[in-house]
Amino acid sequence: MTTHVPINLAAKLATFDEHWQPRTVATFNGHDIMVVKVKGEFVWHSHADSDDLFLVLHGRIRIELRDGAVELGPGELFVVPRGVEHRPVAIDEAHLMLIEPTGTPNTGDEATAAQRRVI
Amino acid sequence: MTTHVPINLAAKLATFDEHWQPRTVATFNGHDIMVVKVKGEFVWHSHADSDDLFLVLHGRIRIELRDGAVELGPGELFVVPRGVEHRPVAIDEAHLMLIEPTGTPNTGDEATAAQRRVI
């Protein structure tokens, strides 16, 4: 029998400390399932070809949009539609699960994006 | 300013009681983000054209595979690759988040699948 191992999101998050540096923990239909620690303000950006899914695992974030904002706590998710400018902000450190097509730059721009890292 | 509302997964799960009847709570890149309550044994099935993502929100499940099994608790996820036969089992009620392409039958077969419901 093959041993199959679940992916424990908290255990994956415990392996690193940097903020805004997503780690890929699984792949799914051409997408990366990622975890990330965030604190402070990210840059305003959008993804022309992909929706952007945020699920809060720990802490709280605010996703600023040009026409308002949404506040998310643990167990809450929000999908930013493709092409919509947004800026995630976390006053205190928060932990998120993200899903993006493999290869999507996290800032919407290859030049400024975090390098893809698989853990 | 537009009011944007987060999707609270526990609140969505509190709106229904049936087992193995997923509810779509958001859409993302042509996929349904779903929550489901499960208890007991599901049918053996596979999805020819899609991986199958399980994230446990509450309780525990076992995903049986033809060559073994994987046990998942809260905050743990597992991706069953496309074409791989599997059977989810929950001894006690468990709550899951699932992601599947919109239109994917949950049993792998239109004839026996749960109807798509959006909440």
gemmi code that builds the backbone of each chain (N, CA, C; Angstrom):
import gemmi

chains = {
    "A": [
        ("MET", (0.845, -1.197, 0.000), (0.000, 0.000, 0.000), (0.885, 1.253, 0.000)),
        ("THR", (0.506, 2.201, -0.797), (1.219, 3.478, -0.841), (0.813, 4.326, 0.369)),
        ("THR", (1.764, 5.024, 0.934), (1.431, 5.968, 2.003), (1.066, 7.307, 1.383)),
        ("HIS", (-0.121, 7.774, 1.673), (-0.550, 9.086, 1.207), (-0.547, 10.033, 2.399)),
        ("VAL", (-0.064, 11.238, 2.175), (0.135, 12.179, 3.273), (-0.731, 13.416, 3.049)),
        ("PRO", (-1.521, 13.797, 4.062), (-2.310, 15.019, 3.916), (-1.394, 16.238, 3.951)),
        ("ILE", (-1.860, 17.324, 3.402), (-1.125, 18.594, 3.454), (-1.708, 19.415, 4.600)),
        ("ASN", (-0.896, 19.581, 5.656), (-1.337, 20.343, 6.826), (-0.917, 21.802, 6.638)),
        ("LEU", (-1.906, 22.675, 6.464), (-1.593, 24.060, 6.093), (-0.823, 24.779, 7.195)),
        ("ALA", (-1.189, 24.558, 8.461), (-0.471, 25.216, 9.567), (0.972, 24.727, 9.643)),
        ("ALA", (1.177, 23.436, 9.415), (2.547, 22.904, 9.444), (3.379, 23.497, 8.313)),
        ("LYS", (2.787, 23.658, 7.156), (3.513, 24.287, 6.041), (3.852, 25.739, 6.384)),
        ("LEU", (2.907, 26.455, 6.995), (3.143, 27.861, 7.350), (4.238, 28.001, 8.407)),
        ("ALA", (4.388, 26.968, 9.243), (5.397, 27.022, 10.311), (6.821, 26.886, 9.777)),
        ("THR", (6.971, 26.582, 8.495), (8.313, 26.355, 7.948), (8.978, 27.637, 7.439)),
        ("PHE", (8.276, 28.771, 7.482), (8.886, 30.020, 6.996), (8.278, 31.218, 7.724)),
        ("ASP", (8.983, 32.358, 7.641), (8.558, 33.557, 8.365), (8.313, 34.770, 7.475)),
        ("GLU", (8.844, 34.772, 6.261), (8.749, 35.974, 5.432), (7.296, 36.308, 5.089)),
        ("HIS", (7.057, 37.604, 4.924), (5.732, 38.072, 4.527), (5.652, 38.261, 3.007)),
        ("TRP", (4.434, 38.019, 2.476), (4.150, 38.245, 1.049), (5.010, 37.357, 0.139)),
        ("GLN", (5.400, 36.182, 0.628), (6.208, 35.243, -0.152), (5.479, 33.900, -0.166)),
        ("PRO", (4.515, 33.728, -1.069), (3.696, 32.508, -1.069), (4.531, 31.257, -1.323)),
        ("ARG", (4.124, 30.166, -0.704), (4.700, 28.855, -0.962), (3.624, 27.948, -1.539)),
        ("THR", (3.974, 27.219, -2.583), (3.043, 26.277, -3.209), (3.078, 24.959, -2.444)),
        ("VAL", (1.907, 24.506, -1.993), (1.831, 23.267, -1.200), (1.157, 22.129, -1.964)),
        ("ALA", (0.485, 22.463, -3.070), (-0.167, 21.435, -3.894), (-0.497, 22.061, -5.236)),
        ("THR", (-0.766, 21.226, -6.217), (-1.247, 21.732, -7.502), (-2.589, 21.080, -7.804)),
        ("PHE", (-3.406, 21.802, -8.565), (-4.785, 21.395, -8.799), (-5.252, 21.992, -10.117)),
        ("ASN", (-5.501, 21.169, -11.109), (-6.042, 21.650, -12.394), (-5.277, 22.852, -12.947)),
        ("GLY", (-3.952, 22.767, -12.919), (-3.147, 23.846, -13.482), (-2.988, 25.053, -12.574)),
        ("HIS", (-3.478, 24.933, -11.349), (-3.359, 26.012, -10.380), (-2.386, 25.609, -9.264)),
        ("ASP", (-1.780, 26.620, -8.638), (-1.024, 26.400, -7.415), (-1.927, 26.676, -6.209)),
        ("ILE", (-1.934, 25.733, -5.269), (-2.531, 25.973, -3.950), (-1.385, 26.473, -3.083)),
        ("MET", (-1.519, 27.677, -2.542), (-0.403, 28.306, -1.844), (-0.812, 28.739, -0.439)),
        ("VAL", (0.187, 28.798, 0.455), (-0.004, 29.457, 1.744), (0.942, 30.644, 1.799)),
        ("VAL", (0.521, 31.662, 2.545), (1.343, 32.880, 2.642), (1.094, 33.546, 3.993)),
        ("LYS", (2.169, 34.142, 4.545), (2.038, 35.008, 5.707), (2.080, 36.450, 5.217)),
        ("VAL", (1.169, 37.263, 5.710), (1.125, 38.657, 5.266), (1.096, 39.582, 6.466)),
        ("LYS", (1.683, 40.744, 6.312), (1.608, 41.807, 7.315), (1.946, 43.116, 6.610)),
        ("GLY", (1.145, 44.148, 6.893), (1.361, 45.438, 6.263), (0.557, 45.551, 4.975)),
        ("GLU", (0.968, 46.479, 4.141), (0.224, 46.769, 2.905), (0.953, 46.173, 1.714)),
        ("PHE", (0.213, 45.432, 0.878), (0.769, 44.953, -0.386), (0.606, 46.072, -1.415)),
        ("VAL", (1.055, 45.824, -2.635), (0.905, 46.827, -3.701), (-0.476, 46.706, -4.356)),
        ("TRP", (-0.983, 47.795, -4.879), (-2.161, 47.745, -5.737), (-1.807, 46.966, -6.996)),
        ("HIS", (-2.650, 46.002, -7.363), (-2.376, 45.235, -8.569), (-3.647, 44.553, -9.050)),
        ("SER", (-3.582, 43.992, -10.248), (-4.680, 43.163, -10.752), (-4.087, 42.061, -11.608)),
        ("HIS", (-4.882, 41.031, -11.852), (-4.479, 39.917, -12.708), (-5.439, 39.902, -13.901)),
        ("ALA", (-4.898, 40.157, -15.096), (-5.764, 40.291, -16.267), (-6.472, 38.984, -16.613)),
        ("ASP", (-5.819, 37.853, -16.333), (-6.308, 36.571, -16.843), (-6.742, 35.600, -15.759)),
        ("SER", (-6.821, 36.042, -14.501), (-7.206, 35.109, -13.438), (-7.937, 35.820, -12.326)),
        ("ASP", (-8.970, 35.157, -11.803), (-9.551, 35.577, -10.542), (-8.514, 35.311, -9.446)),
        ("ASP", (-8.714, 35.909, -8.286), (-7.731, 35.813, -7.202), (-8.496, 35.406, -5.935)),
        ("LEU", (-8.208, 34.198, -5.436), (-8.944, 33.678, -4.275), (-8.123, 33.813, -3.006)),
        ("PHE", (-8.732, 34.410, -1.985), (-8.112, 34.565, -0.664), (-8.973, 33.812, 0.362)),
        ("LEU", (-8.362, 32.905, 1.120), (-9.037, 32.253, 2.255), (-8.187, 32.520, 3.489)),
        ("VAL", (-8.789, 33.142, 4.509), (-8.036, 33.452, 5.730), (-8.014, 32.227, 6.644)),
        ("LEU", (-6.796, 31.839, 7.044), (-6.618, 30.707, 7.962), (-6.398, 31.189, 9.391)),
        ("HIS", (-5.788, 32.362, 9.536), (-5.410, 32.889, 10.859), (-5.312, 34.404, 10.737)),
        ("GLY", (-5.840, 35.134, 11.721), (-5.743, 36.586, 11.695), (-6.824, 37.220, 10.832)),
        ("ARG", (-6.573, 38.459, 10.459), (-7.563, 39.201, 9.675), (-6.860, 39.986, 8.565)),
        ("ILE", (-7.535, 40.123, 7.434), (-7.026, 41.021, 6.382), (-8.162, 41.906, 5.873)),
        ("ARG", (-7.745, 42.991, 5.249), (-8.698, 43.829, 4.513), (-8.217, 43.823, 3.067)),
        ("ILE", (-9.128, 43.590, 2.149), (-8.794, 43.702, 0.732), (-9.408, 44.998, 0.236)),
        ("GLU", (-8.551, 45.959, -0.078), (-9.036, 47.242, -0.588), (-9.291, 47.107, -2.079)),
        ("LEU", (-10.418, 47.666, -2.492), (-10.811, 47.687, -3.900), (-11.034, 49.154, -4.263)),
        ("ARG", (-11.036, 49.481, -5.515), (-11.172, 50.891, -5.891), (-12.533, 51.455, -5.490)),
        ("ASP", (-13.522, 50.581, -5.318), (-14.864, 51.060, -4.972), (-15.284, 50.666, -3.560)),
        ("GLY", (-14.324, 50.234, -2.721), (-14.692, 49.842, -1.363), (-13.640, 48.917, -0.792)),
        ("ALA", (-14.063, 48.050, 0.123), (-13.123, 47.116, 0.738), (-13.915, 45.973, 1.332)),
        ("VAL", (-13.219, 44.855, 1.607), (-13.858, 43.728, 2.297), (-12.911, 43.282, 3.399)),
        ("GLU", (-13.494, 42.996, 4.579), (-12.719, 42.549, 5.739), (-12.952, 41.058, 5.910)),
        ("LEU", (-11.863, 40.303, 6.091), (-11.947, 38.844, 6.187), (-11.285, 38.350, 7.472)),
        ("GLY", (-11.957, 37.436, 8.164), (-11.380, 36.750, 9.313), (-11.234, 35.265, 9.024)),
        ("PRO", (-10.828, 34.479, 10.025), (-10.594, 33.043, 9.823), (-11.834, 32.330, 9.279)),
        ("GLY", (-11.623, 31.483, 8.284), (-12.739, 30.738, 7.692), (-13.554, 31.552, 6.716)),
        ("GLU", (-13.041, 32.736, 6.334), (-13.756, 33.564, 5.360), (-12.922, 33.691, 4.094)),
        ("LEU", (-13.616, 33.691, 2.972), (-12.914, 33.815, 1.690), (-13.539, 34.903, 0.842)),
        ("PHE", (-12.771, 35.337, -0.133), (-13.238, 36.337, -1.090), (-12.517, 36.088, -2.409)),
        ("VAL", (-13.253, 36.231, -3.500), (-12.670, 36.092, -4.832), (-12.670, 37.469, -5.499)),
        ("VAL", (-11.485, 37.964, -5.812), (-11.360, 39.201, -6.579), (-11.427, 38.822, -8.058)),
        ("PRO", (-12.425, 39.316, -8.786), (-12.532, 38.932, -10.200), (-11.332, 39.421, -11.013)),
        ("ARG", (-11.055, 38.696, -12.078), (-9.934, 39.069, -12.952), (-10.074, 40.518, -13.406)),
        ("GLY", (-8.948, 41.193, -13.477), (-8.947, 42.556, -13.977), (-9.293, 43.615, -12.944)),
        ("VAL", (-9.705, 43.187, -11.747), (-10.121, 44.142, -10.716), (-8.924, 44.505, -9.830)),
        ("GLU", (-8.616, 45.783, -9.766), (-7.489, 46.227, -8.939), (-7.803, 46.033, -7.462)),
        ("HIS", (-6.799, 45.560, -6.729), (-6.998, 45.329, -5.294), (-5.675, 45.453, -4.560)),
        ("ARG", (-5.771, 45.679, -3.265), (-4.594, 45.769, -2.405), (-4.906, 45.098, -1.074)),
        ("PRO", (-4.289, 43.953, -0.785), (-4.471, 43.316, 0.526), (-3.681, 44.081, 1.593)),
        ("VAL", (-4.283, 44.211, 2.769), (-3.666, 44.897, 3.906), (-3.915, 44.077, 5.164)),
        ("ALA", (-2.876, 43.899, 5.980), (-3.028, 43.198, 7.266), (-2.354, 44.042, 8.340)),
        ("ILE", (-3.119, 44.495, 9.311), (-2.528, 45.308, 10.391), (-1.610, 44.424, 11.226)),
        ("ASP", (-2.094, 43.248, 11.627), (-1.260, 42.245, 12.301), (-1.037, 41.088, 11.344)),
        ("GLU", (-0.058, 40.255, 11.639), (0.239, 39.132, 10.738), (-0.999, 38.252, 10.548)),
        ("ALA", (-1.240, 37.867, 9.321), (-2.322, 36.943, 8.988), (-1.775, 35.848, 8.080)),
        ("HIS", (-2.456, 34.697, 8.116), (-2.058, 33.550, 7.295), (-3.195, 33.238, 6.330)),
        ("LEU", (-2.845, 33.054, 5.071), (-3.847, 32.872, 4.022), (-3.567, 31.634, 3.195)),
        ("MET", (-4.622, 31.084, 2.594), (-4.478, 30.151, 1.483), (-4.879, 30.909, 0.219)),
        ("LEU", (-4.088, 30.760, -0.814), (-4.337, 31.414, -2.098), (-4.393, 30.354, -3.188)),
        ("ILE", (-5.134, 30.629, -4.245), (-5.138, 29.751, -5.416), (-4.976, 30.618, -6.648)),
        ("GLU", (-3.970, 30.317, -7.429), (-3.746, 31.054, -8.679), (-3.231, 30.082, -9.726)),
        ("PRO", (-3.508, 30.340, -10.992), (-2.941, 29.486, -12.039), (-1.420, 29.444, -11.897)),
        ("THR", (-0.839, 28.280, -12.050), (0.608, 28.137, -11.951), (1.271, 29.119, -12.911)),
        ("GLY", (2.184, 29.923, -12.365), (2.878, 30.909, -13.187), (2.355, 32.318, -13.056)),
        ("THR", (1.227, 32.495, -12.339), (0.683, 33.845, -12.170), (1.591, 34.664, -11.252)),
        ("PRO", (2.089, 35.832, -11.693), (2.896, 36.667, -10.796), (2.022, 37.289, -9.694)),
        ("ASN", (2.496, 37.218, -8.433), (1.629, 37.628, -7.321), (1.343, 39.123, -7.300)),
        ("THR", (2.170, 39.893, -7.979), (1.921, 41.333, -8.065), (1.209, 41.715, -9.360)),
        ("GLY", (0.901, 40.710, -10.192), (0.325, 41.004, -11.497), (1.387, 41.365, -12.529)),
        ("ASP", (2.667, 41.340, -12.136), (3.761, 41.818, -13.005), (4.990, 40.943, -12.751)),
        ("GLU", (5.476, 40.287, -13.803), (6.633, 39.391, -13.660), (7.831, 40.103, -13.019)),
        ("ALA", (7.985, 41.391, -13.311), (9.182, 42.109, -12.877), (9.259, 42.258, -11.363)),
        ("THR", (8.106, 42.306, -10.703), (8.099, 42.567, -9.259), (7.588, 41.372, -8.457)),
        ("ALA", (7.280, 40.268, -9.121), (6.620, 39.148, -8.449), (7.586, 38.347, -7.581)),
        ("ALA", (7.018, 37.715, -6.540), (7.788, 36.766, -5.742), (8.066, 35.535, -6.590)),
        ("GLN", (9.244, 34.963, -6.401), (9.621, 33.738, -7.111), (8.731, 32.585, -6.641)),
        ("ARG", (8.367, 31.676, -7.548), (7.563, 30.516, -7.161), (8.403, 29.553, -6.337)),
        ("ARG", (7.913, 29.180, -5.170), (8.606, 28.214, -4.322), (7.638, 27.135, -3.884)),
        ("VAL", (8.059, 25.902, -4.023), (7.230, 24.756, -3.670), (7.778, 24.164, -2.379)),
        ("ILE", (6.909, 23.936, -1.387), (7.347, 23.291, -0.150), (6.484, 22.080, 0.112)),
    ],
    "B": [
        ("MET", (-19.624, 54.003, -2.270), (-18.770, 52.818, -2.156), (-19.655, 51.563, -2.168)),
        ("THR", (-19.216, 50.569, -2.889), (-19.913, 49.289, -2.928), (-19.612, 48.504, -1.651)),
        ("THR", (-20.613, 47.825, -1.152), (-20.377, 46.949, -0.009), (-19.962, 45.574, -0.521)),
        ("HIS", (-18.807, 45.123, -0.096), (-18.330, 43.796, -0.464), (-18.443, 42.898, 0.765)),
        ("VAL", (-18.906, 41.699, 0.566), (-19.207, 40.813, 1.690), (-18.325, 39.572, 1.603)),
        ("PRO", (-17.626, 39.246, 2.702), (-16.834, 38.016, 2.691), (-17.748, 36.798, 2.705)),
        ("ILE", (-17.241, 35.684, 2.239), (-17.976, 34.415, 2.295), (-17.495, 33.666, 3.523)),
        ("ASN", (-18.402, 33.552, 4.510), (-18.059, 32.860, 5.751), (-18.466, 31.393, 5.603)),
        ("LEU", (-17.481, 30.511, 5.561), (-17.767, 29.101, 5.239), (-18.635, 28.442, 6.305)),
        ("ALA", (-18.379, 28.733, 7.587), (-19.188, 28.129, 8.653), (-20.631, 28.615, 8.582)),
        ("ALA", (-20.815, 29.891, 8.253), (-22.175, 30.420, 8.144), (-22.914, 29.766, 6.972)),
        ("LYS", (-22.216, 29.548, 5.878), (-22.845, 28.862, 4.741), (-23.220, 27.424, 5.124)),
        ("LEU", (-22.325, 26.741, 5.843), (-22.602, 25.354, 6.253), (-23.794, 25.284, 7.212)),
        ("ALA", (-24.015, 26.350, 7.984), (-25.111, 26.349, 8.963), (-26.482, 26.451, 8.303)),
        ("THR", (-26.513, 26.697, 6.983), (-27.805, 26.892, 6.316), (-28.425, 25.588, 5.811)),
        ("PHE", (-27.713, 24.454, 5.979), (-28.292, 23.189, 5.494), (-27.769, 22.022, 6.331)),
        ("ASP", (-28.460, 20.888, 6.233), (-28.114, 19.727, 7.058), (-27.786, 18.470, 6.256)),
        ("GLU", (-28.202, 18.391, 5.010), (-28.039, 17.161, 4.246), (-26.568, 16.805, 4.054)),
        ("HIS", (-26.315, 15.501, 3.986), (-24.956, 15.018, 3.728), (-24.754, 14.763, 2.229)),
        ("TRP", (-23.491, 14.975, 1.783), (-23.079, 14.685, 0.399), (-23.843, 15.512, -0.620)),
        ("GLN", (-24.288, 16.707, -0.218), (-25.010, 17.609, -1.121), (-24.279, 18.956, -1.139)),
        ("PRO", (-23.229, 19.071, -1.945), (-22.418, 20.285, -1.936), (-23.225, 21.526, -2.326)),
        ("ARG", (-22.846, 22.638, -1.734), (-23.403, 23.942, -2.104), (-22.276, 24.805, -2.628)),
        ("THR", (-22.534, 25.477, -3.738), (-21.552, 26.398, -4.323), (-21.658, 27.743, -3.620)),
        ("VAL", (-20.512, 28.232, -3.109), (-20.513, 29.507, -2.375), (-19.768, 30.605, -3.128)),
        ("ALA", (-19.008, 30.220, -4.147), (-18.287, 31.203, -4.951), (-17.843, 30.504, -6.228)),
        ("THR", (-17.483, 31.300, -7.222), (-16.887, 30.738, -8.433), (-15.523, 31.385, -8.639)),
        ("PHE", (-14.640, 30.609, -9.282), (-13.245, 31.018, -9.411), (-12.658, 30.351, -10.647)),
        ("ASN", (-12.328, 31.131, -11.669), (-11.680, 30.594, -12.872), (-12.387, 29.360, -13.428)),
        ("GLY", (-13.710, 29.445, -13.520), (-14.468, 28.338, -14.102), (-14.711, 27.176, -13.154)),
        ("HIS", (-14.328, 27.348, -11.901), (-14.542, 26.321, -10.886), (-15.594, 26.773, -9.876)),
        ("ASP", (-16.258, 25.789, -9.266), (-17.125, 26.066, -8.124), (-16.340, 25.855, -6.835)),
        ("ILE", (-16.406, 26.845, -5.934), (-15.927, 26.671, -4.571), (-17.151, 26.224, -3.778)),
        ("MET", (-17.067, 25.037, -3.166), (-18.242, 24.441, -2.543), (-17.969, 24.087, -1.085)),
        ("VAL", (-19.032, 24.081, -0.287), (-18.965, 23.496, 1.044), (-19.922, 22.310, 1.073)),
        ("VAL", (-19.580, 21.318, 1.893), (-20.404, 20.113, 1.979), (-20.279, 19.514, 3.371)),
        ("LYS", (-21.393, 18.955, 3.860), (-21.370, 18.148, 5.078), (-21.370, 16.679, 4.655)),
        ("VAL", (-20.523, 15.890, 5.270), (-20.434, 14.477, 4.902), (-20.522, 13.618, 6.151)),
        ("LYS", (-21.111, 12.446, 5.985), (-21.122, 11.438, 7.048), (-21.391, 10.092, 6.399)),
        ("GLY", (-20.612, 9.090, 6.794), (-20.766, 7.768, 6.220), (-19.857, 7.580, 5.014)),
        ("GLU", (-20.195, 6.614, 4.185), (-19.352, 6.268, 3.041), (-19.964, 6.813, 1.757)),
        ("PHE", (-19.165, 7.486, 0.954), (-19.607, 7.911, -0.371), (-19.353, 6.747, -1.331)),
        ("VAL", (-19.688, 6.941, -2.601), (-19.440, 5.894, -3.595), (-18.006, 5.990, -4.121)),
        ("TRP", (-17.459, 4.866, -4.545), (-16.200, 4.879, -5.297), (-16.446, 5.587, -6.626)),
        ("HIS", (-15.578, 6.523, -6.960), (-15.735, 7.234, -8.234), (-14.411, 7.886, -8.623)),
        ("SER", (-14.379, 8.385, -9.845), (-13.239, 9.190, -10.286), (-13.760, 10.241, -11.250)),
        ("HIS", (-12.928, 11.263, -11.460), (-13.255, 12.325, -12.408), (-12.191, 12.287, -13.495)),
        ("ALA", (-12.620, 11.984, -14.727), (-11.650, 11.793, -15.806), (-10.913, 13.086, -16.148)),
        ("ASP", (-11.598, 14.220, -15.992), (-11.056, 15.467, -16.521), (-10.717, 16.504, -15.455)),
        ("SER", (-10.741, 16.110, -14.184), (-10.465, 17.099, -13.138), (-9.829, 16.445, -11.925)),
        ("ASP", (-8.841, 17.137, -11.349), (-8.386, 16.778, -10.025), (-9.517, 17.102, -9.032)),
        ("ASP", (-9.415, 16.558, -7.833), (-10.492, 16.704, -6.846), (-9.847, 17.178, -5.545)),
        ("LEU", (-10.163, 18.409, -5.140), (-9.537, 18.983, -3.946), (-10.468, 18.918, -2.747)),
        ("PHE", (-9.963, 18.373, -1.632), (-10.690, 18.278, -0.363), (-9.924, 19.078, 0.693)),
        ("LEU", (-10.593, 20.017, 1.344), (-10.021, 20.731, 2.493), (-10.975, 20.528, 3.662)),
        ("VAL", (-10.474, 19.954, 4.756), (-11.333, 19.711, 5.921), (-11.436, 20.978, 6.760)),
        ("LEU", (-12.676, 21.396, 7.037), (-12.940, 22.575, 7.870), (-13.282, 22.164, 9.294)),
        ("HIS", (-13.891, 20.999, 9.453), (-14.393, 20.538, 10.758), (-14.491, 19.015, 10.703)),
        ("GLY", (-14.058, 18.347, 11.778), (-14.155, 16.888, 11.828), (-13.009, 16.214, 11.092)),
        ("ARG", (-13.223, 14.970, 10.759), (-12.171, 14.184, 10.100), (-12.781, 13.352, 8.975)),
        ("ILE", (-12.006, 13.133, 7.918), (-12.421, 12.197, 6.867), (-11.244, 11.295, 6.503)),
        ("ARG", (-11.602, 10.181, 5.903), (-10.597, 9.313, 5.288), (-10.943, 9.245, 3.803)),
        ("ILE", (-9.951, 9.426, 2.962), (-10.171, 9.240, 1.532), (-9.509, 7.918, 1.159)),
        ("GLU", (-10.330, 6.951, 0.816), (-9.813, 5.643, 0.419), (-9.422, 5.695, -1.052)),
        ("LEU", (-8.273, 5.128, -1.331), (-7.759, 5.028, -2.696), (-7.520, 3.549, -2.949)),
        ("ARG", (-7.403, 3.160, -4.196), (-7.251, 1.731, -4.487), (-5.936, 1.185, -3.942)),
        ("ASP", (-4.959, 2.084, -3.720), (-3.655, 1.621, -3.226), (-3.363, 2.082, -1.801)),
        ("GLY", (-4.379, 2.538, -1.080), (-4.142, 2.997, 0.280), (-5.231, 3.956, 0.713)),
        ("ALA", (-4.883, 4.876, 1.605), (-5.870, 5.841, 2.094), (-5.119, 7.011, 2.700)),
        ("VAL", (-5.833, 8.128, 2.864), (-5.262, 9.281, 3.550), (-6.300, 9.795, 4.542)),
        ("GLU", (-5.820, 10.136, 5.743), (-6.690, 10.648, 6.809), (-6.474, 12.145, 6.927)),
        ("LEU", (-7.571, 12.899, 6.968), (-7.490, 14.358, 7.005), (-8.261, 14.920, 8.188)),
        ("GLY", (-7.649, 15.859, 8.907), (-8.328, 16.601, 9.961), (-8.440, 18.077, 9.581)),
        ("PRO", (-8.928, 18.906, 10.502), (-9.138, 20.328, 10.203), (-7.851, 21.017, 9.741)),
        ("GLY", (-7.967, 21.815, 8.704), (-6.807, 22.524, 8.174), (-5.909, 21.659, 7.315)),
        ("GLU", (-6.390, 20.476, 6.951), (-5.600, 19.596, 6.084), (-6.314, 19.410, 4.748)),
        ("LEU", (-5.530, 19.342, 3.690), (-6.114, 19.168, 2.362), (-5.413, 18.034, 1.626)),
        ("PHE", (-6.093, 17.549, 0.598), (-5.546, 16.504, -0.250), (-6.146, 16.677, -1.634)),
        ("VAL", (-5.307, 16.480, -2.646), (-5.775, 16.556, -4.029), (-5.730, 15.148, -4.620)),
        ("VAL", (-6.882, 14.634, -5.025), (-6.944, 13.360, -5.736), (-6.741, 13.661, -7.213)),
        ("PRO", (-5.682, 13.143, -7.825), (-5.445, 13.456, -9.247), (-6.571, 12.927, -10.134)),
        ("ARG", (-6.737, 13.588, -11.264), (-7.785, 13.174, -12.211), (-7.613, 11.701, -12.580)),
        ("GLY", (-8.731, 11.009, -12.716), (-8.694, 9.624, -13.141), (-8.437, 8.628, -12.023)),
        ("VAL", (-8.141, 9.117, -10.817), (-7.814, 8.211, -9.704), (-9.095, 7.903, -8.921)),
        ("GLU", (-9.409, 6.625, -8.815), (-10.609, 6.216, -8.082), (-10.437, 6.500, -6.592)),
        ("HIS", (-11.492, 6.995, -5.976), (-11.426, 7.308, -4.541), (-12.814, 7.224, -3.927)),
        ("ARG", (-12.818, 7.051, -2.616), (-14.069, 7.015, -1.866), (-13.871, 7.747, -0.546)),
        ("PRO", (-14.508, 8.911, -0.369), (-14.449, 9.606, 0.918), (-15.338, 8.896, 1.947)),
        ("VAL", (-14.836, 8.831, 3.174), (-15.553, 8.193, 4.281), (-15.418, 9.084, 5.516)),
        ("ALA", (-16.529, 9.303, 6.219), (-16.496, 10.062, 7.480), (-17.262, 9.266, 8.533)),
        ("ILE", (-16.590, 8.877, 9.598), (-17.271, 8.131, 10.667), (-18.264, 9.046, 11.377)),
        ("ASP", (-17.807, 10.246, 11.737), (-18.700, 11.268, 12.288), (-18.827, 12.388, 11.258)),
        ("GLU", (-19.835, 13.222, 11.422), (-20.031, 14.294, 10.443), (-18.786, 15.162, 10.325)),
        ("ALA", (-18.433, 15.478, 9.110), (-17.325, 16.375, 8.832), (-17.790, 17.427, 7.824)),
        ("HIS", (-17.105, 18.575, 7.851), (-17.426, 19.681, 6.944), (-16.208, 19.963, 6.074)),
        ("LEU", (-16.437, 20.067, 4.782), (-15.346, 20.193, 3.817), (-15.553, 21.396, 2.907)),
        ("MET", (-14.446, 21.913, 2.385), (-14.485, 22.792, 1.226), (-13.973, 21.984, 0.042)),
        ("LEU", (-14.674, 22.065, -1.079), (-14.313, 21.349, -2.298), (-14.162, 22.357, -3.438)),
        ("ILE", (-13.321, 22.028, -4.391), (-13.214, 22.848, -5.603), (-13.259, 21.916, -6.797)),
        ("GLU", (-14.197, 22.186, -7.691), (-14.311, 21.382, -8.913), (-14.733, 22.301, -10.049)),
        ("PRO", (-14.342, 21.968, -11.273), (-14.820, 22.763, -12.404), (-16.349, 22.817, -12.397)),
        ("THR", (-16.905, 23.976, -12.674), (-18.361, 24.118, -12.703), (-18.945, 23.094, -13.671)),
        ("GLY", (-19.901, 22.313, -13.168), (-20.520, 21.287, -13.996), (-19.999, 19.888, -13.754)),
        ("THR", (-18.955, 19.741, -12.928), (-18.424, 18.404, -12.650), (-19.408, 17.630, -11.767)),
        ("PRO", (-19.865, 16.445, -12.191), (-20.749, 15.656, -11.328), (-19.984, 15.105, -10.120)),
        ("ASN", (-20.572, 15.227, -8.912), (-19.804, 14.887, -7.704), (-19.526, 13.391, -7.583)),
        ("THR", (-20.303, 12.588, -8.288), (-20.052, 11.154, -8.302), (-19.222, 10.715, -9.502)),
        ("GLY", (-18.841, 11.664, -10.350), (-18.152, 11.335, -11.591), (-19.113, 10.910, -12.697)),
        ("ASP", (-20.422, 10.972, -12.420), (-21.432, 10.429, -13.345), (-22.686, 11.308, -13.249)),
        ("GLU", (-23.071, 11.908, -14.381), (-24.239, 12.805, -14.369), (-25.487, 12.120, -13.815)),
        ("ALA", (-25.608, 10.822, -14.051), (-26.841, 10.115, -13.707), (-27.068, 10.035, -12.196)),
        ("THR", (-25.962, 10.018, -11.442), (-26.086, 9.837, -9.990), (-25.648, 11.078, -9.206)),
        ("ALA", (-25.274, 12.139, -9.898), (-24.677, 13.292, -9.217), (-25.716, 14.128, -8.479)),
        ("ALA", (-25.245, 14.814, -7.426), (-26.086, 15.794, -6.749), (-26.286, 16.989, -7.677)),
        ("GLN", (-27.489, 17.574, -7.621), (-27.786, 18.763, -8.420), (-26.927, 19.931, -7.929)),
        ("ARG", (-26.492, 20.791, -8.849), (-25.718, 21.966, -8.443), (-26.627, 22.978, -7.754)),
        ("ARG", (-26.209, 23.400, -6.575), (-26.981, 24.405, -5.841), (-26.061, 25.525, -5.375)),
        ("VAL", (-26.476, 26.737, -5.613), (-25.677, 27.904, -5.234), (-26.333, 28.569, -4.034)),
        ("ILE", (-25.536, 28.857, -2.971), (-26.090, 29.565, -1.813), (-25.255, 30.803, -1.531)),
    ],
}
model = gemmi.Model(1)
for chain_id, residues in chains.items():
    chain = gemmi.Chain(chain_id)
    for i, (resn, *xyz) in enumerate(residues, 1):
        res = gemmi.Residue()
        res.name, res.seqid = resn, gemmi.SeqId(i, " ")
        for name, pos in zip(("N", "CA", "C"), xyz):
            atom = gemmi.Atom()
            atom.name, atom.element = name, gemmi.Element(name[0])
            atom.pos, atom.b_iso = gemmi.Position(*pos), 0.0
            res.add_atom(atom)
        chain.add_residue(res)
    model.add_chain(chain)
structure = gemmi.Structure()
structure.add_model(model)
structure.setup_entities()
